[in-house]
Amino acid sequence: MNALKAAMLILFFLSAGIHLAASLKKDQKWRDRTKPFILIALLGFYCLSARPIVLTVVLALVFSWLGDVLLMGKGVRWFTAGGIAFMVSHLFFILSYARQVDRSAFHWLAAAALLLAFAGTAVLLFHFLRPHLPKALFYPMLLYLIINGLMNAFAWLRAFSIGGAAGIITVIGALLFFISDSSLFFVRFKKNSRLKTHFLVMLTYSLGELLIVWGLVR
């Protein structure tokens, strides 16, 4: 079992490393070849490590993998389909965190403040992105990023409830996921953006998913 877990981690870091190098070089062929293996490896690691295996976590990772695959397609339809898959992934992560939230361990005003902080950040980002985004996708994409913020808020609620390192690790992972999604919108739609490649998007995404899973396994 330990050997299999190690193999999954090696596959994760190997595929992520090659993918990041290809992102820097804008090598689409190797980006496409390696991208599907990142989440497959992480799902394998989770299933070999978690006791018990939580179905909502498995589904969150499966839909993240599906989002990765769909985003490899070209055009708005593929981008929309990938976004929907990732939105479902965030909802399953929320359900995964919620099962470990102790309602007596926090104040609901704090929960609302967390959500408002992420929603406010999303609105601010989209204020700058508005001239560059397709009009038909503006509000769906804004809603998507707010749901990512809700996922982050529930990660914090779980951290408040369980205490210790496991909660903080998942919080950091969720925040990296938020940064990744925000960066993706600039890479995809803002032509004069300083983010010229998908390197930052995939670095924060890969580390974010890894830390979320690590925190859930712990």
Backbone as a ProteinNet text record, in pm:
[ID]
protein_1_A
[PRIMARY]
MNALKAAMLILFFLSAGIHLAASLKKDQKWRDRTKPFILIALLGFYCLSARPIVLTVVLALVFSWLGDVLLMGKGVRWFTAGGIAFMVSHLFFILSYARQVDRSAFHWLAAAALLLAFAGTAVLLFHFLRPHLPKALFYPMLLYLIINGLMNAFAWLRAFSIGGAAGIITVIGALLFFISDSSLFFVRFKKNSRLKTHFLVMLTYSLGELLIVWGLVR
[TERTIARY]
82.6	0	85.9	189	277.7	349.7	386.8	454.3	361.2	233.6	136.9	112.9	103.7	86.4	206	324.8	445.6	445.9	400.1	394.8	298.7	184	87.2	145.4	217.4	279.7	388	466.2	569.6	505.3	396.7	325.7	270.6	217.7	164.1	273.5	384.8	490.1	557.6	571	632.9	545.3	416.6	327.3	309.5	297.2	283.3	410	526.5	653.1	672.2	644.1	656.9	555.6	435.2	331.4	370.1	427.9	468.5	581.2	675.4	784.1	728.4	631.9	569.8	490.1	430.5	355.8	448.3	565.7	662.5	706.2	721.2	766.6	652.1	528.9	408.9	404.6	441.8	441.4	306.6	212.7	75.8	68.5	152.4	149.2	175.8	281.6	315.4	224.9	167.1	67.3	-53.1	-98.4	-214.2	-183.1	-60.2	-24.8	-17.8	24.4	47.8	-67.7	-149.4	-252.9	-348.8	-399	-494.5	-437.1	-306.3	-246	-231.2	-235.1	-215.4	-324.4	-449.6	-561.4	-584.8	-552.5	-562.9	-471.2	-349.2	-253.6	-300.8	-354.9	-400.1	-521.4	-610.8	-725.8	-679	-581.4	-526.8	-463.4	-388.5	-327	-433	-539.2	-644.8	-709.6	-746.5	-815.6	-728.3	-597	-506.1	-474.5	-499.6	-458.4	-573.3	-690.8	-802.1	-867.3	-898.1	-973.3	-1071.5	-1200	-1262.1	-1248.4	-1275.1	-1281.4	-1417	-1414.5	-1537.5	-1579.7	-1703.7	-1751.8	-1749.1	-1785.5	-1788.5	-1648.7	-1545.7	-1408.4	-1370.5	-1404.6	-1377.4	-1445.3	-1571.5	-1645.1	-1586.2	-1541	-1477.5	-1353.3	-1273.1	-1151.7	-1185.1	-1288	-1329.4	-1375.8	-1455.4	-1503.2	-1391.2	-1292.8	-1175.3	-1099.9	-1083.2	-1017.7	-1096.1	-1230	-1313.2	-1298.4	-1292.2	-1270.4	-1138.3	-1033.8	-903	-912.4	-979	-988.2	-1070.3	-1182.7	-1269.2	-1202	-1123.8	-1056.7	-945.9	-909	-810.2	-868.2	-1000.3	-1064.1	-1055.9	-1072	-1063.3	-1203.7	-1217.3	-1342.9	-1423.6	-1526.3	-1607.5	-1686.4	-1736.1	-1816.5	-1736.3	-1612.9	-1528.1	-1492.6	-1465.2	-1433.2	-1552.5	-1672.5	-1793.6	-1815	-1798	-1815	-1714.7	-1590	-1488.4	-1521.5	-1571.6	-1609.8	-1722	-1820.5	-1930.8	-1878.9	-1787.6	-1730.4	-1657.5	-1580.6	-1509.1	-1604.9	-1714.3	-1812.2	-1873.4	-1905.4	-1956.1	-1850.5	-1723.7	-1614.3	-1611	-1624.8	-1625.8	-1742.3	-1857.7	-1974.3	-1950.1	-1885	-1854.1	-1747.2	-1652	-1556.3	-1628.2	-1725.5	-1802.9	-1872.2	-1934.7	-2001	-1900.2	-1780.2	-1675.4	-1631.8	-1616.3	-1577.3	-1691.9	-1814.9	-1930.4	-1952.7	-1917.4	-1938.7	-1849.8	-1746.6	-1657.9	-1669.8	-1774.8	-1794.8	-1878.5	-1826.3	-1896.6	-1964.1	-2097	-2169.3	-2147.7	-2108.6	-2086.4	-1946.6	-1860.9	-1720.4	-1693.6	-1794.4	-1772.2	-1901.1	-1890.1	-2005.9	-2045.2	-2175.6	-2220.5	-2184.5	-2167.1	-2122.6	-1982.4	-1898.9	-1764.1	-1772	-1865.1	-1882.5	-1927.3	-2022.4	-2070.2	-1958.6	-1875.7	-1764.8	-1664.6	-1638.4	-1547.2	-1600.3	-1727.8	-1786.8	-1786.1	-1820.4	-1821.8	-1682.9	-1580	-1442.8	-1405.3	-1437.3	-1404.5	-1493.8	-1624	-1714.5	-1671.9	-1631.4	-1584.7	-1459.9	-1368.5	-1247.8	-1284	-1379.7	-1423	-1483.9	-1569.8	-1632.7	-1527	-1427.4	-1320.9	-1240.8	-1206.2	-1131.9	-1211	-1339.4	-1421.2	-1448.1	-1437	-1445.6	-1332.3	-1211.7	-1097.8	-1105.4	-1164.9	-1170.1	-1286.4	-1384.3	-1508.6	-1486.1	-1395.5	-1378.1	-1324.5	-1268.6	-1201.3	-1283.7	-1393.3	-1468.8	-1587.4	-1621.1	-1743.6	-1865	-1954.4	-2068.6	-2154.1	-2170	-2255.8	-2198.7	-2067.4	-2003	-1972.7	-1992.5	-1948.7	-2011.3	-2142.2	-2207.2	-2192.5	-2200.1	-2171.9	-2030.8	-1931.5	-1794.5	-1778.9	-1847.9	-1844.9	-1907.9	-2021.3	-2085.9	-1992.6	-1923.4	-1828.8	-1722.8	-1663.8	-1556.7	-1612	-1736.3	-1798.6	-1820	-1857.9	-1872.5	-1737.5	-1631.6	-1496.6	-1469.7	-1512.1	-1497.3	-1576.3	-1695.8	-1775.8	-1703.3	-1639.8	-1558.7	-1447	-1384	-1279.4	-1335.2	-1453.5	-1514.6	-1541.8	-1591.9	-1618.1	-1487.4	-1380.5	-1250.8	-1207.9	-1231.1	-1200.9	-1289.4	-1419	-1509.2	-1465.7	-1423	-1371.6	-1246.7	-1157.7	-1034.9	-1066.8	-1163.8	-1204.5	-1259.7	-1327.2	-1395.2	-1300.3	-1207.3	-1123.2	-991.1	-946.5	-818.9	-701.6	-580.6	-461.4	-418.5	-318.2	-255.8	-343.5	-425.4	-503.4	-594.5	-660.5	-750.3	-677.1	-562.9	-485.7	-429.4	-385.1	-330.8	-436.7	-559	-666.3	-704.4	-702.8	-731	-631.9	-504.2	-402.2	-426.5	-460.7	-489.8	-608.5	-714.6	-833.7	-801.3	-719.7	-681	-600.3	-510.1	-433.5	-525.3	-630.4	-728.2	-797.8	-831.5	-893.9	-799.2	-672.2	-571.4	-556.4	-557.8	-544.9	-659	-782.2	-897.1	-893.5	-856.7	-848.4	-742.8	-629.2	-521.9	-564.2	-641.2	-684	-765	-851.6	-933.2	-846.2	-738.6	-648.3	-571.4	-525.8	-450.9	-538.4	-660.9	-751	-803.5	-832.3	-911.8	-843.9	-743.5	-679	-552.2	-560.6	-452.7	-322.5	-329.5	-207.2	-169	-220.1	-189.8	-42.5	11.7	149.7	160.9	48.5	48.8	42.8	157.4	165.9	142.3	165.3	151.8	60.1	31.9	-50.2	33.5	159.5	246.6	190.9	159.7	108	-26.6	-109.8	-240.7	-223.8	-137.4	-123.4	-39.4	55.7	133.6	42.5	-37.6	-126.9	-237.4	-283.6	-389.1	-338	-223.7	-170.5	-138	-68.4	-37.7	-164.6	-260.8	-385.8	-460	-476.1	-545.5	-469.5	-336.2	-255.8	-274.6	-270.5	-283.8	-425.7	-526	-662.9	-673.6	-621.9	-629.5	-546.3	-426.7	-341.1	-410.3	-470.8	-541.3	-660.7	-730.8	-845.2	-800.4	-691.3	-639	-592.2	-528.9	-478.7	-592.2
-121.1	0	125.8	128.3	245.3	265.8	153.4	163.1	221.8	183.1	236	385	424.2	566.5	646.9	594.2	661.6	672.5	564.8	565.6	672.9	688.3	790.9	931.2	952.5	1083.1	1111.3	1008.5	1025.3	1060.7	990.6	1020	1162.1	1205.3	1340.4	1444.4	1432.6	1533.5	1526.5	1407.3	1393.5	1456.7	1423.5	1478.6	1629	1674.1	1817.7	1892.3	1834.5	1899.4	1913.7	1806.2	1812.5	1911.6	1909.7	2000.7	2146.6	2176.3	2313.6	2359.4	2268.7	2301.9	2328.3	2246.5	2265.8	2396.1	2434.1	2559.4	2678.3	2673.1	2781.7	2794.4	2679.6	2679.5	2695.2	2701.5	2705.9	2587.2	2471.1	2346	2277.4	2302.5	2253.5	2101.1	2039	1894	1826.1	1868.3	1805.1	1851.9	1971.3	2014.1	1921.2	1890.4	1802.5	1659.3	1615	1477.2	1453.6	1554.3	1535.4	1579.9	1671.7	1730.4	1628.6	1530	1436.4	1352.8	1331.6	1243.8	1310.3	1443.3	1513.7	1475.8	1486.2	1455.4	1305.7	1226.7	1081	1032.3	1085.2	1046.9	1090.9	1211.8	1263.3	1185.4	1149	1066.4	930.3	871	744	755.3	863.3	885.7	898.7	974	991.3	857.7	780.8	654.1	554.5	563.1	473.3	522.7	651.1	709.9	734.6	766.7	809.3	690.4	709.3	611.4	685.3	687.5	621	704.9	642.6	716.3	786.6	917.2	997.5	1018.1	977.5	981.6	1122.2	1222.6	1359.6	1408.3	1364	1401.8	1334.7	1207.6	1135.8	1206.1	1243.5	1311.1	1448	1519.3	1649.7	1634.5	1532.6	1510.4	1461.3	1377.3	1329.3	1445.8	1536.6	1649.8	1750.5	1760.6	1843.1	1785	1652.1	1586.1	1609.7	1598.3	1620.7	1764.7	1860.1	1999.1	2018.4	1951.9	1958.9	1912.5	1799.7	1741.5	1831.3	1881.6	1965.2	2097	2153.7	2280.6	2266.7	2143.2	2122.5	2153.8	2153.1	2185.3	2333.4	2366.3	2505.6	2564	2690.3	2758.6	2778	2862	2900.6	2782	2695.3	2581.3	2489.6	2459.5	2374.1	2443.4	2572.8	2649.4	2649.9	2666.1	2665.5	2528.4	2422.2	2286.8	2257.6	2300.1	2281.1	2358.9	2481.4	2562.3	2499.4	2440.3	2373.5	2254.5	2178.1	2063.1	2108.1	2215.5	2264.8	2323.3	2383.7	2435.3	2320.7	2210.2	2091.8	2039.1	2042.3	2000.6	2083.2	2215.3	2302.2	2268.1	2238.3	2203.8	2074.5	1978	1854.2	1877.2	1967.4	2002	2068.7	2155.4	2220	2114.9	2016.2	1908.8	1829.1	1811.7	1738.2	1813.5	1945.3	2025	2033.1	2047.2	2070.1	1954.2	1832.9	1718.1	1724.4	1808.6	1822.8	1959.5	2033.6	2165.5	2151	2203.6	2206.2	2341.6	2343.8	2470.2	2548.7	2479.5	2549.4	2609.3	2581.9	2622.8	2759.2	2820.6	2949.2	3030.9	3157.7	3246.2	3262.5	3259.5	3269.5	3403	3507.5	3635.5	3622.5	3541.9	3517.8	3443.4	3347.9	3273.7	3367.1	3455.7	3550.9	3645.9	3687.6	3778.3	3711.8	3582.8	3510	3506.7	3472.3	3464.7	3601.6	3706	3841.4	3884.8	3843.6	3879.6	3818.4	3690	3625.5	3676.1	3697.5	3749.2	3890	3972.6	4106.6	4104.5	4011.2	3997.5	3957.4	3864	3820.9	3936.3	4015.1	4129.4	4230.5	4254	4349	4299.9	4172.7	4116.4	4130.4	4101.7	4107.3	4250.6	4344.8	4485.3	4519.8	4469.4	4494.8	4410.6	4291.1	4201.7	4230	4305.1	4323.4	4359.8	4454.2	4490.2	4375.8	4273	4166.7	4039.2	4030.1	3905.8	3905	3786.5	3776	3812.4	3894.7	3941.7	3826.3	3724.3	3612.2	3531.9	3539.1	3459.9	3539.8	3670.8	3754.6	3710.1	3705.3	3672	3524.1	3429.4	3290.3	3270.7	3339.5	3326.7	3392.2	3504.9	3570.1	3479.2	3417.9	3323.6	3208.2	3158.2	3048.2	3085.7	3204.7	3244.2	3267.9	3314.8	3331.4	3194.6	3094	2958.6	2905.2	2936.6	2902.9	2971.1	3096.9	3167	3101.2	3049.8	2976.9	2850.1	2782.6	2665.6	2703.3	2817.8	2866.5	2896.6	2959.5	2992.5	2866.2	2761.5	2636.1	2567.7	2585.9	2532.6	2598.2	2730.2	2800.3	2751.3	2730.9	2682.6	2545.4	2460	2329	2345.5	2438.3	2460.7	2508.6	2600.3	2646.9	2531.9	2438.6	2330.7	2221.8	2180.1	2065.3	2106.7	2230.4	2275.2	2199	2235.1	2164	2196.4	2121.4	2149.9	2110.2	2005.2	1953.7	2061.3	2136.9	2241.1	2351.9	2394.1	2503	2461.3	2336	2287.2	2294	2251	2256.6	2400.6	2489	2631	2689.9	2659.3	2709.8	2654.6	2524.7	2464.4	2529.1	2556.3	2620	2760.7	2834.4	2969.1	2963.5	2866.5	2851.1	2819.7	2742.6	2712.5	2841.3	2928.8	3057.9	3143.5	3145.6	3222	3164.9	3032.1	2967.9	3006.7	2996.8	3032.3	3179.4	3266	3409.2	3434.2	3367	3383.7	3333.4	3224	3165.7	3265.3	3341	3437.2	3543.9	3585.2	3684.5	3623.7	3498.8	3433.7	3412	3367.7	3333.7	3456.8	3564.3	3671	3807.4	3834.4	3966.2	3956.6	4006.7	3987.7	4054	4167.8	4237	4205	4093.3	4054.7	4017	4043.2	4001.8	3849.6	3784.2	3638.6	3582.4	3554.1	3514.4	3364.7	3284.7	3140.2	3087.2	2956.9	2891.5	2842.4	2883.3	2830.7	2861.7	2987.3	3023.7	2957	2950.8	2885.7	2741.4	2668.6	2525.6	2500.2	2590.8	2575.1	2587.8	2694.4	2714.7	2609.4	2567.9	2465.6	2330.8	2287.3	2156.6	2152.6	2256.1	2262.2	2275.9	2353	2371.2	2240	2165.7	2037.1	1940.4	1939.6	1851.2	1884.7	2012.6	2052.3	2028.1	2049.7	2018	1870.2	1784.3	1639.6	1601	1656.6	1625.3	1663.4	1781.2	1823.8	1735.5	1687.1	1599.4	1461.7	1413.2	1281.4	1284.8	1398.7	1409.2	1413.7
0	0	0	87.4	91.5	-40.6	-105.4	-234.4	-339.8	-335	-430.9	-408	-280.9	-250.5	-299.7	-276.5	-323.9	-476.2	-542.7	-688.9	-739.3	-670.8	-710.1	-692.7	-583.8	-561.4	-664.6	-697.9	-800.5	-933.9	-969.4	-1093.8	-1091.6	-976.7	-964.2	-990	-917	-930.1	-1067.8	-1123.2	-1254.8	-1362.9	-1363	-1464.6	-1446.2	-1319.8	-1294.5	-1334.7	-1303.7	-1337.6	-1487.8	-1561.8	-1707.9	-1764.7	-1708	-1755.9	-1732.7	-1617.2	-1587.6	-1679.9	-1705.8	-1798.2	-1938.6	-1979.8	-2110.4	-2114.5	-2002	-1995.5	-2015.2	-1952.7	-1969.7	-2114.8	-2181.1	-2320.3	-2420	-2369	-2454.1	-2549.4	-2496.4	-2572.8	-2550.8	-2640.5	-2621.9	-2625.9	-2707.1	-2720.1	-2586.2	-2515.9	-2388.4	-2275.4	-2288.2	-2190.5	-2197.5	-2319.8	-2337.5	-2295.1	-2319.4	-2285.6	-2134.6	-2060.1	-1916.7	-1827.6	-1875.3	-1789.2	-1727.5	-1803.1	-1742.8	-1629	-1628	-1528	-1390.7	-1385.6	-1258.6	-1159.2	-1200.3	-1110.7	-1096.6	-1200.8	-1187.7	-1075.6	-1073.9	-970.2	-832.8	-824.2	-695.1	-645.1	-734.6	-696.3	-645.9	-714.2	-668.8	-531.3	-508.4	-377.8	-269.4	-298.9	-198.7	-164.2	-265.7	-241.9	-165.9	-184.1	-112.5	28.5	56.1	183.7	279.9	228.8	314.6	383.6	508.7	587.2	675.3	642.5	527.4	400.7	287	161.2	155	138.2	135.4	-9.8	-40.7	-179.1	-236.8	-157.3	-210.8	-248.7	-176.6	-213.2	-345.3	-358.9	-483.7	-601.2	-583.4	-690.1	-720.1	-616.9	-638.6	-726.2	-700.2	-778.6	-919.3	-931.3	-1064.2	-1151	-1094.1	-1172.7	-1200.3	-1111.7	-1141.9	-1261	-1260	-1373.3	-1502	-1494.2	-1611.5	-1660.7	-1566.1	-1603.9	-1676.6	-1626.5	-1693.2	-1837.8	-1857.6	-1991.9	-2083.9	-2035	-2118.3	-2155.6	-2064.3	-2093	-2197.2	-2228.5	-2333.3	-2471.3	-2481.5	-2608.9	-2639.7	-2764.8	-2809	-2824.1	-2786.6	-2807.4	-2680	-2690.9	-2575.1	-2520.3	-2608.2	-2560.4	-2470.9	-2510.3	-2427	-2296.7	-2304.4	-2183.5	-2088.2	-2141.7	-2059.8	-1996	-2075.1	-2022.3	-1912.2	-1931.9	-1828.5	-1703.2	-1719.8	-1605.5	-1525.5	-1594.7	-1526	-1445.6	-1505.4	-1433.8	-1307.4	-1317.2	-1199.4	-1095.8	-1140.9	-1045.9	-965.3	-1032.9	-962.5	-865.7	-907.7	-820.6	-692.9	-706.7	-589	-496.4	-553.3	-471.3	-393.1	-455.6	-384.3	-276.1	-301.7	-196.7	-79.1	-109.4	-2.6	83.6	20.4	94.7	177.7	122.7	195.4	320.9	309.5	425.7	526.5	475.7	563	660.4	619.2	707.4	831.5	829.7	944.9	1011.5	977.1	1036.8	1164.6	1272.9	1401.3	1415.8	1410.6	1412	1540.7	1646.7	1773.6	1783.3	1681.7	1690.5	1627.7	1566.5	1501.3	1506.4	1473.4	1466.1	1320.5	1292.4	1154.3	1089.9	1171.4	1115.5	1056.7	1122.6	1070	937.1	927.2	802.6	690.5	722.1	622.6	579.6	675.4	644.6	550.6	572.5	484.5	341.4	328.5	195.4	127.7	203.1	146.3	101.7	177.2	140.2	5.4	-14.2	-141.6	-253.7	-223.9	-326.2	-368.2	-271.4	-303	-389.5	-359.2	-441.1	-584	-596.6	-729.8	-808.3	-744.2	-811.1	-854.5	-769.2	-804	-924.1	-925.3	-1037.9	-1168.4	-1159.5	-1281.1	-1325.4	-1234.6	-1274.2	-1370.7	-1340.8	-1429	-1557	-1546.6	-1661.3	-1755.9	-1711.8	-1788.1	-1935	-1967.1	-2110	-2195	-2131.6	-2207.1	-2216.4	-2141.1	-2132.1	-2228.3	-2282.8	-2362.9	-2276.5	-2330.5	-2251.1	-2200.9	-2283.5	-2245.8	-2129.3	-2111.2	-2005.8	-1879.7	-1883.2	-1771.7	-1639.2	-1632.1	-1505.2	-1467.2	-1562.7	-1525.9	-1469.1	-1527.4	-1477.9	-1341	-1321.4	-1190.1	-1085.3	-1119.4	-1027.1	-994.4	-1097.5	-1075.2	-972.4	-986.9	-895.1	-754.1	-743.9	-612	-546.3	-625.2	-570	-524.3	-599.7	-552.8	-418.8	-405.3	-278.3	-167.2	-198.6	-99.9	-55.6	-151.8	-117.8	-21.5	-45.4	44	183.3	188.3	316.7	397.9	333.2	404.2	446.5	369.1	412.5	543.2	555.1	679.9	793.8	766.2	871	921.1	829.7	869.9	955.6	915.9	992.4	1133.9	1147	1279.7	1363.7	1297.6	1368.4	1416.1	1329.1	1364.1	1427.9	1403.4	1458.1	1396.9	1437.7	1394.3	1252.2	1206.3	1076.7	958.9	975.3	862.9	804.9	891.6	844.4	772.8	826.8	765.8	631.1	619.4	492.3	382.9	414.3	316.3	284.1	383.3	360.1	259.5	277.1	184.3	44.2	37.4	-92.4	-160.9	-84.2	-141.1	-191	-115.5	-158.1	-287.3	-299.6	-423	-540.8	-516.4	-620.9	-666.4	-572.8	-604.9	-688.4	-649.6	-725.1	-866.1	-876.9	-1007.4	-1100.2	-1049.8	-1133	-1173.8	-1080.1	-1111.3	-1219.1	-1207.2	-1305.3	-1443.1	-1443.9	-1571.3	-1654.1	-1589.1	-1661.7	-1729.1	-1661.4	-1721.1	-1838.8	-1822.7	-1929.8	-2052.6	-2030.7	-2140.9	-2214.7	-2140.6	-2200	-2206.6	-2123.5	-2126.1	-2210.7	-2332.3	-2429	-2386.8	-2318	-2276.8	-2132.2	-2081.6	-1943.9	-1928.7	-1810.9	-1783.1	-1770.5	-1748.3	-1739.5	-1881	-1936.4	-2076.8	-2096.9	-1995.7	-2008.9	-1898.5	-1905.6	-1804.1	-1685.7	-1677.1	-1571.3	-1432.3	-1404.5	-1272.6	-1246.5	-1349.5	-1335.4	-1289	-1356.4	-1326.3	-1201.8	-1171.4	-1048.2	-925.9	-922.5	-807.4	-804.3	-921.2	-927.6	-876.2	-926.2	-887.2	-738.2	-688.9	-546.2	-463	-513.7	-441.1	-423.1	-531.3	-521.8	-430.5	-440.8	-355.6	-208.2	-174.1	-34	18.5	-65.7	-24.1	13.4	-74.6	-49.2	72.4	83.1	198	328.4	331	450.9	482.4	380.6	403.8	450.5	397.6	437.6	582.9	624.9	761	861.8
[MASK]
++++++++++++++++++++++++++++++++++++++++++++++++++++++++++++++++++++++++++++++++++++++++++++++++++++++++++++++++++++++++++++++++++++++++++++++++++++++++++++++++++++++++++++++++++++++++++++++++++++++++++++++++++++++++++

